[in-house]
Amino acid sequence: MTIAVGSEVSWGSKMSPSKRFAVKDALTEDELEAGFRNVTRDGICSQSMVSLTQGAFLVGFALKLGATNVVIGLLSAIIPLAQLIQIPSIYLVQRYRVRRKIGVFASTSSRTFLLFMALIPLLFSPQLGLIFLLLALVLNTSIGAVSTCSWNSWMHDLIPADRLGSVFSWRMTLATAVSIPIFVISGFFIDFSKNLFPDFELYGYSILFFLGFVAGIIGIVFLSRIPEPRMEPTETRQGFLRQILEPFSDLNFRKLLVFLGVWNFAVNLASPFFTVYMLTVLRLQMSAVIMFMTLSLLMNIAFLRLWGRFSDRFSNKSVLGVCGPLFILCIFLWTFTSIPGWGALTVPLLVTIHLFLGISTAGIALASGNIGLKLAPRGQATAYLAANGFTSSLAAGFAPVLGGFLADSLAGTGLSWTIRWTTPTGELTFQTLNFRQWEFVFIFAVLIGIYSIHRLAMVQEHGEVKEEIVVRELMSEVKRGLRSVSSAVGLQRMVEFQYSMLSRLKPSELAKHLKRKKGESSEEPDGKVEKSSEGS
């Protein structure tokens, strides 16, 4: 039987790897839709794997092995720093130009180390186990970065620019929806196993890591079924070093890299330690931590598709301009969760923080990834997106290590502000500020985050609008959603009040903008043909 080059071959067929992973010069609409479905299925499995093996469970596992704050910072740093492997991976992708094959084999190799991590409590003492956990995580994420490099270039050519928001928001929505029950059940399982078998708590984490390994292997099957369009040749023949440096000579893309670098440094200075803070300072159970994080995931689901529509309708920069300040506000609110005398407000504050964390991270995760895809020129996506990953990973890698050192060095340091009201009959004391080691780290992150929003304003993206327009449209969507599920008029007004403080545009201005967007042509007023959005 003869198989034409580029034809789809099932995973289980006995074809040679070169034919099984063949690329195509053109894809039909049916092939594209089938590919989008497998992109979503792979996302579901990958998110399930991450939910079981990273985040709160990885931190909890490390703490039980005896990890210090600095070690927790190192664990958090390994994942982004490993993405620097994407830089040499560019040569691999450009040299062989078979991104699906590279992605499948790299992902398979990477995820086998999750099985090794699951076996650590069976094979090693806690001290040795912590060392091997760090080593396994380094290998897992480093090899996985090779797959990420090929994936970014692959998706850039597979998914049309005007569908990036909708495809990836749907992928993230379903992946998050599936991971929520897994996340919640796993959190209660850890607490249950700890209470029932206190001497064998580490084995509960082993079971989660093994299940994460299984989910990851299933995801590879779907990954192998996504079609791959042939890579477009670059216009000029460039050496490897020149390809690497090309994105840094692009002024607008360089501005994007500065923003993403500063932003990722601010976020990762604080966010890797939210779980540590809840477990050690607030002394919450793992199941309670997971429930708060699940609340964020639910808000992710509720807003992901909305942010996806907004990123396609307006711009990724506009979405970031709304979600970024909201995320910074959430970091600031963490400093109030452990103030003495505010115990009754701790839970409502944590609920508020996680609600807005979910809303903001949904838009940030979607828009920060898509803006890099959109601004990368066709034919040069691999180098541009690798430069994006290099900058973000470098910042995100050093930040948690610095955060861990800051927390340890600031132990025993405090800054408080107490308001005291004295009358002839008595005295009332009210503490409004109580900074200790972690609160100082959070404030540093807030200040750096504010500067990153300033850097975002310098980035140019085709179709960008003022943040006020996005906020007004968001308010309209929220009001419509509330009307459809509730008659609580007071809740509607409360939400409207919060956003109305930010919005100063007249309705006529919004209508004018929407009319202009709807009537946009592919030509500029002077008659020149406009460049494609990918290269703008």
N, C-alpha and C positions, 0 to 999 in steps of 0.2 A: 504494500500500500504506500502511495506517495503522499507526503504531507507538504503542502505549499508553505514557503517561508512566511511566517507571521500568522499562520492559522492557530486557533485556540486548541490547546491540548490539555486534557484534564490532568490533574495532579497524579492520578494513579496509573496513567498510561505508561507503557514501556518505551518511551521515546528517549533519545539522547538529550542531555541537558541543553545542548545548543538549540535543539528544536523545541523543547519544552518551554524555554524561556525566550523564544524568538520575538523580535520586535516587528511592528507593522508600520508601513508607510502611511496608511490612512485607516481610521476606525469608523465603523458605521455607527449610527445613532443607537442601535440596539446594543452594540458592543460597549459604547460609552455608558449607557444606563446600567448594564450588567456590571461594568467596572465600578461605577459609583456605589452600587449595592455592596460589592465586596470591600470597597473602601470603608463603608460603614460597618460591615461585619468585623473586619479586622480591627476597627476602632473600638468596638464593643469588647472584644477579647483582650486587646491591649490595655484598655482602661481597667478591666477586671483584674488583669495581672498586676498593674500598678497599684490598684487599691489594696491588694492583698500583700504586697511586698515592699511598698515604700510608704512615705508619710508617717502617720501615727504608729503603724505597726513596726516599721523599721526603727523608729526612735525608741519605742517601747522595748523592742528586742535588744537594742544596744544598751539601754539603761539597765536591763536585767543582767546583761553581761558585765556591767560595771563601768559603763562609759561616763566620762566627765563631760563638762560643757564644751571643752575644746574638741574632744572626740566627736561629740554630736555635730559640732561645726564642721569637722573634717568629713563626716558622713554626708552632710548636706552639700559640701563643696565638691565631693567626688563626682556627683551626677552632672553638674554643669561643666566642670573642668574636663571631664572625659569627652565632652562635645568638641574640644579642640582637635580631636582626631579627625574631625571633618575636613580640616585643611589638607593633610596629605591624602585624604580619601578622594579629593577632587581629581587627583592624578589617576586614581583607579577608575573613577567613573568616566573621565574624559578619554582614557586610554582604551578601555574595553567597551564602553557605551552600551552595556547591558544592565540597566539599573534594576530590573526585576530580579535577575539572577543574583546580583550582588546583595540586594536587600534580603532575599530569602535566606541565602547561606549565612550572611552576617547575623541576622536575627536568630536563626537556629543555634548558631554557636554561642551567641550572647545569652540566650535564655537557659541554656543548660547549666549555667552557674547559679541559677535560682535553686536548682535541685541540690547543688552542693551547699548552698546557704541553709537549706532546710535540714541538712544532715549535721550541721555544726554541733548542736547539743548532744548528738549521739557519739561524735568523734573526738571532741576536744573539751578541755576544761574552760570555764568562763574567760580566763585571761587569754588563753590561746585562741579561744573561739572569737573573741573581739578582733584579734589580729587577722584571722582568716575571714571574718566578715568584711573587714575593710578591703582585703585583697580580692575577695570574690566580687565585691561591688565594683571595684576598679575594673576588673576584667569584663564584668557584665555590661557596664556602661560604656567602656571604651570600644568594645566590639560592636555594641549597639549603635554607637555614633557613626560607624561606617554605613550601617543601614539607613540612618537618618539622613546622611548626605545624599545617598542615591534616591531616597524617598522624596526629599524636597524637590530635586530636579525632575523626578518622574511625575509628581503631582502638578508641577508648574506647567508641563507640556500636556498633561492629560486633561485637566479641568479648565474650561474657558474662564477668562478673567471675570466675566460678569456673573459667573455662577460659583465663584469661590466662597462667598459668604453663605449662600444657601446650602451648598454641599457640605461644607465643614461644620456649619452650625447644626445641621441635621445629624451629622456623624457624632458630634460632641453631645448633642441632646440625648440620643439613644444610648450612647456609651455611658453617660452619667446616670440615666434612668436605670440601666441594668446594674450598674455598680453600687447603687444606693442600698438595695436589700442585702447585697453581698457584704457591703461595708458595715451595716448595722448588725447583721447576724454575727459577723466576725468579732465585732467589739464585745458583744454580749458573750460570745464563746470564750474570749480571753478571760473575762471576769469570772465566768462560770468555772473554767478549768483552774483558775487561780484559787477560787474558794473551795473547790472540790479536791484538788490535788496541789496544795501549795508548794510542794517540793518539786513539782514537775511542770511549773508554769512555762518554762522555755519550750517544752514540747508542743504547747498550744501554738506558739509562733511557728514552729517547724511545720505543723499541719497547714497553716495559712500559706507559707512559702511554697509548699509542695502543690497546693491548689493553684497558686499563682503561676507556677511552672506549667501546669496542665493547660490553663487558660492561654498562656503565651504560645504553646505549641499548636493549639487549635487555631489561633489567630494567623499563624504562618501559612496554614492551608488556604485561608481566604486571601492572604497576601499574594500567594503564588498565582491566583486566578485573576488578578487585576491586569488588564491588557497594558502593554507598553508601546506608546508611539515612538517612532524613531527620533533620536535626538537631532535637533537642527544644527547644521554645521555653523561654526562661528565665521563671521565675515572675513577675518584675517587670521592667518596662522600665527599663533602666539606661543611663546615658551611658557612652561609651567609657572615660573616665578612671576612673569608678567600677568598671567591670568589671575594669580592670587592678589596682586597689587591693584589690578584694574578697578575693583569697587571702591578703593580708597581714594582714587583720583576723580571719582564722580562726586561733585560737590553736594548735590542734594542727598545722595545715598549716604555720604559721609555724615551729614547732619542727622540722618536717621540712626546711623551707628552710634553717634554720640548720645542721642536720646536713649536708645535701648540700653547702652552701657550704663549710664547713670541711673536709669530706672531700675534695671535688674540689680544693681548694687544696693539701691535703697530697699527694694523689696526683700532681697535675700539677706540683708543685714538683720531683719526682724522676723520674717515669716517662718523660717525653719525652726524657730524657738517657741512658736505659739503652743505647740503640743507640750514641750518641756515645761513651759510656764503653767499650763493648766494642770499637769501631773504633779509638779513639784512645789509650786508657789500656792496655787489655788487648791491643790490636793484633791482633784477630782478623780473619780474612777475612770478606767479606760472606756467603759460603755457610755459614760456621760460625755467624755471628749468626742467619741464617735457620733453621738446624737447631735452635738453642736455642729460638727463638721458635716453631718448629713443635712442639717438645715441649710448650710451653704450650698451643698450639692443640689438641693431642691430648688433653690433660687437660681442656680445655674441653669437648670432645665427650663424654668419659667421664662428666663430672659435670653437664652442663647439664640433662639430663632429670631427673636425681636432684634437683637444686636446684629445678627446676620443680615436681616433685611435692611437695617439702617446702614450697615457698611457697604452694601450694594447700592443703596439709594442715595446716600450722601457720600461718605468716605470713611476709611478706617481711622484717619487722623481725628475726625470729628468724634467718633466713638471713643477713642482714647482720651480726648479732651474732656469727656464727661466722666468716664470710668476711673481715670487716673486719680483725680482729686478725691473721688469717693473712697477709693482704696486707701489713700493717705489718711483720710479722716478716720477710717477704721483702725489703723495703726495707732493713731493718737488716742482713741478711746480705750485701748488696752491699758493705758497708764492709770485709768480710774478704777480698774476692776478689783484692786486689792487695797484700797484706801481704808484704814481703820475706821469703823463706825458706819461704813457704807455696805455692810454685809447684805442687807436686804435688797440692795440695788445691783449686786454682782450678777445674779442670774439674768435679770432684765437687760443689763448692759451686754452680757455675753450673747444673748439672743439678738439684740440689735446689731452688734458687731458682725455676727455670722450671717445675718440677713443681708447686710450691705456688702460683706465680703463676697457672698455668692453672686449678687447682682454685678458688682464691679469686675470680679475675676472672669466672669463669663465674657464680658465685652473686651477685656484686656487680652485674654488668651486668644480670642478669635482675631481681633484687629491687629495685634502686634505680629502675629504670624502672617496674616494676609497682606499687610502693608509691605513687608519684605518681598513677598511673592509678586505683588503688583508693581513695585518700583524696579524689579530686576529685569533688564532687557532680555528679550527672547534670544536664545542661543548662548546666553551667558549666565543662566540662572544658577548653575552649580557653583560657580565662583562667587557670585553675589550673595547667595544664601549661605554659603559657607563662611563668608566674611561676617554676615549677620550673626551666625551661630558662634563664630570666634569671639566677637566683641561681647555679646550677651553672656556667653559661658565664662569668659575671663572675669567679668564683673561679678556674675552670680557665684563663681567659685571662690573668689577671695573674700567676699562679703561675709558669709557665715563663719569662716575661720576667724575673721576680725571680730565678729559678733561674739563668738565664744570666748576669745581673749578679753574683750571688753567686759563681758559679764563676770568673768573670774577676777579681773583686776579691780572691778568696782564693787566686789563683795564687801559688805560692811560700810559702804559709802551711802549717805542719804541726804536728801533735800526735801524739806517739808514746809508747808505754808498753812498756818492755822489762823483762823479768824476767831477772835474772842470777844464776846458781848457781855459787858459787866453792868449790873444794875444793883441798887441797894439791897435787893432781896436775894441776889444770886449771880451766877456766872454761866454763860452758855459758850461752849467751845465747839467749833466746827472746822474740821480739817478738810481743806480743798485740794491739797497737793501732797503727794507722798512718793517721791522718787527713790527707788532702791536700785539694785544692779540691773534688772531687766528693763525697768522703766526708762533708765538712761539710754539703753540701747534702742528702745522704741522711739524716743525723741530724736536721736541722731538720724534714724531712718526717715522720720517725718521731714526733717530739714533737708535732707538730700533729695527726698521725693519731690518736694516743692520746687527745687532747682531743676529737676528732670522735666517737669511740666513746662517750665520756661524754655527748655531746649526743644521740646516738641513743637512749639509755636514756630520754630525756624524751618521745619520740614515742609516741603511742598508736595501736595498730592492732588492729582486731577480730581475735580468734583468736590473738594473739601468745602465745608460750610461752617458757619459759626456754631459754637457749642450750644448757644441759646436755641437754635432751630431744632437741634437734636433733642434737647430737653423738652421743648414744647411738644414735639411729636411723641416723645416717650410718655409725657403726661397724658396725651390723648389716648395712647394705647392702654395705659394703666387704667384710665377712667372707663374705657370701653370694657376692659376685662373685669373690672369691679362690678359694673352694671350687670354683666352677664352671670356673675356667680353670687352676688350679694346685694342686699338692699340696705346695707349699712352706710347711709349717707354720710354719717360722721367720719367714717374711715376714708371715704372718698375725699372729703374736704381736708382731712388731715394730710393725705398724700399730696393733694393739690397745693396746699399751703407750703409744704416743704419745697416743692419744685418751683412754685411761683416766685419765691425769693430769688431764684437764680435767673428767671426769665424776664427780660425787659423788651422783647420784640413785640411789635404790634401785629395783630392777626393779618393785616394787609401785607406786611413784609414777608410773613411766612407763605401766604398765598402767591405772592410775586415770585418767591424763590421756587416753589413747587412747580409753578407754571413754566418758569424758565428751564428747570430740569427736564420736564416732560417734553418740551419743544426743542431740546438741544439737537443740533445737526452735527454731522461728522466734519463740518468745515468751520474754520474760524471766520469772523466777520470780514477779514480782509481777503477772504477767498482761498487761503492756504489750507491744504489738507491737514487735519489734525493727526498727530501721532497716536498710535495705539496706546491704550491705557497701560499695557505691560511695560512700555518703554518710557512712559511719561515721568 
